């Protein structure tokens, strides 16, 4: 007998509908075949399904079983097909009579005793179910809140195979899961970190505020213990609050990778990713035989912090050029090509030399590096990559008087208000450009329109380029940063003071390269 059950498969960070077709028939030699480009994890579902069926009191006769996952030209992976395959087999064997099977999508991993375990990618699956106009979706209980983020689709949580069968046969009633988005955003945004905790470093905090306001990439250069990591960890506290669309996109990525915390429904605070410098290029960018998002995508709409920047492999750093420019990363394989979002703010930190104390005023620490050692150390970061970082700022060692005094300066909430105001100006400015959300995203045609400067500003830029040897890309970066500084001051014109401050944030790399 033939039966069809609706389910879903993850493709990149989205889900596609899959028809789980089950056919049972008498056979002289019993068999169980799964077709439709299944991976090993899908093929292994046979043993889990058979054990779960038997351990829940149902009979599994020796017959011929063919399971087809359609469309057959799309590779299927994961364990989410366990539940629909089990329901399809029992229906085909006429051991159960589900009355509403064609109204629901089913996903879930089966344990050997019939318990339903959570699966990855529930949010994109719920979005796909909504597009299919299904009445609802049946998911593992642990995934229910995540799926319920999607409006206009009923999400029914289940714990066991028997409970799922009872629901489909209308023998029990299960209430759909609902979530309160406002409370989720409120709880997720609670942060114990605050920029106020950082003593001194007022010029660095200013640079971080500008970077946050325009979503500019930033590089901090300073000796060990100067507070670079401490400052970086507090950048998300001054970034604009996430919108629902941003939260949904970010949650989809984390859900597919399996990076959501237990019972976490939504990533409502900006991600802060800190990969170690031993990371591979595949782990950073994404990839694999079946492409998955990497760290640059997990940092989407948030911060990617690369500590000890020159210690990363050069090949790893160079593959970041595309996501830094385009905000996306494309993974190409023989069978398919996938594009993942990677719109992140890069924050990098490094020492000025291998020992860390070149040019510093730290008592008792004198640089022991030769000029050749320093040049080799700096050469680990290519010029083109450095040009893609808008702001370079020195982070000097904090003096004892500042360390021993009470914290001074502004709290993160005050900085965030100014950043929010500057971002609102930018969103209004770029409302007719759907792919531009901040000054850092501007291209040449936008610079001509929104970054017009007078003769005095042009003269400042001419001197900077001639004296510092800045590239054409660095020229564009200065204009972008100047526009952000003007937005923070809520002025429509870029003034010489804005240009001068922006030039300061491009000179550090030239200082070390000379």
C-alpha positions, 0 to 999 in steps of 0.5 A: 500500500502507498502512503505520502507524508509531508516533511522538509529538508534543509538546503543551505539555511532554507528548507524545502518541502519533501514528500516522504512516500512509503510503499509496502508490499509482499516480498519473497525476500524482505527488504527496506530501501530508501531512495532519493539521494539520502545521506548515511544519516538518512539511510540509518533511520531504518534501524531507528524506525524499526526499533521505535515501531516495535518498542511502541507495541506495533507489528513490523512484518517481514515485507518489502519497504520502499521509502522515496524522498521526493524530489529525488534530485536534491540531496537529503541529510539529517535525522528529521525524516525518522518521524514521517517515515515511521508514520508513513510505514504504519499508515501503509501497513494499516496499523494506524488510520490518521485522519488529518495526515495530509494537513500537517508537516512532520519532522523529528528524530526517533530514539529506539524507544519512540521518544522524539528528539530535537532536530536542527533547522526548525525555524526555516522548516516552519517558514517553509511549512507556512509557504506550503499553506499547511494547517500546522507542523508537528515538531519535537517538544524542544523545538516548538518555541523556535518554530512558533516564532513564525506567525500564521502556522500552528506548531504542535509539540510532541514527545513520543511516537505514540503521542504523535499517532494519537494526535493524528487519529484525533484521540488526543488534543494538543494545544499549539505552542505560542511565544511572546516576542517582546519578552524574548527580545527583552530577555535576550538583550539583557547584558551584564557587560558595559563600556563604562567598565573600561577605564581610560581608552577614551579615544578608542571608545570614540573610534568604537562608537564611530565604527558601531554607528556606520558598521565599519570594520575596525582594527585595534593595535596595542600591547598585551593587557591594554584592554583590546579584548575587553573593549571588543566584547562590549561592542555589541552593547552599543550596536543598534538593537536587532530588528525582527527580520535581522533576528529571524535571519540570524536564528535561521543560520544558528538553527541550521548549524545547531548552535542555539542554546537549549530552549532558545527560541530566537537569537535576539541579541547581536552575535559575538563570534571569537574564533581561535587563530588556529581555525581553518578556512572552511570553519571560518568561511563555511563549506564541506561536502554538504556546505554549511555556514561558517563563523562569518555567517554565524556572526551575521548581523553581529560582530566577528572578533579576530584576536591576535590577527596576524596569527591567523593563517594567511590563507584564512584571512584572504578568504574573508575578502569576499564577505567583507566586500559583499556581505555574503559568502558563496560556497561552490561544489560540483553538485551545487552552489550555496550563498550564505549571508555574512553581513558582519562587523569585523573587529580585529586586534593585534600587537604592534610586534611579535613581543607586543611592546614596540613603541609602547610605554609599558614600564619594565617592557622593552621591545626586543624585536628587530626591524626585520621581525616587525616587518615580517610580522606585519606582512602577515596581513596583506595590504588589500585586506588591511584596506578593507578595514575602515578604522585602525586605532592604537590602544595604548597601555592604561596608566596607573592613575586611570586603573586605580581611579573609579570608572569614568565616561559614558555607559553603553546605553548612552552610546547606543542612543547616539549610534541608534540616531546615526543609524536612523539617519542612514536608513532614511537616507538609503531607503530607496536602496534595498541592499544598503543599510549603513555607511559601510555598505556604500559603493562608489555611486553612493559616495558621489551622492552622499559624500560630497565635500568642499575644496578644503576637505579635498585639499586635506584628502590630497595631502593625506594620500600624497603623504601617507600613500593611501590607496584608492580604496582607503580614499573611499573608506575615509569618506565613509567614516567621515560621513558617519562622524557627520551623522553622529553629529547629525549634520548634513555636510561633511566638514574638514574636522570630520575628514581630519578625524577619519584620516587619523583612523587610516594612518596606523597601518602606514606607520607600521608598513613604512 
